[in-house]
C-alpha cells in the first residue's frame, strides 16, 4: 500500500483522495479541476481557466463544452465592456 504524500498514512491504490487529510492522490483531481475551482479561476484569470477545464478528469465532455461556451461569451462581454468604457472616456475628454 502506498503512502499519502501529505500525511504519510497508508492509502488504497483505488483511492482518489486520502481518507485522513483529503489530498488528491491522482493527478488532475484536485480543487482546481472541479467546478468550483474552475469558477474561481474564471473570475480571476478569465479564459485561461479553459486549460484546467480541458485537463480535468472530473468534468464530463458536455460540461467541458458548456464551460468553454460560457467562458468565451463572458470574455467577449468583458472585452466589449472595456471597449465601450474606453470610447466613453475618450469622448468625454476630447476637446
Buried (B, 14 or more C-beta within 10 A) or exposed (E): EEEBEEEEEEBEEEBEBBEEEEBBBEEEBBEBBBEEBBEBBBEEEBBEBBEBBEEBEBBEEEBBEEBBEEBEEBBEEEEEEEEEEEEEEEEEEEE
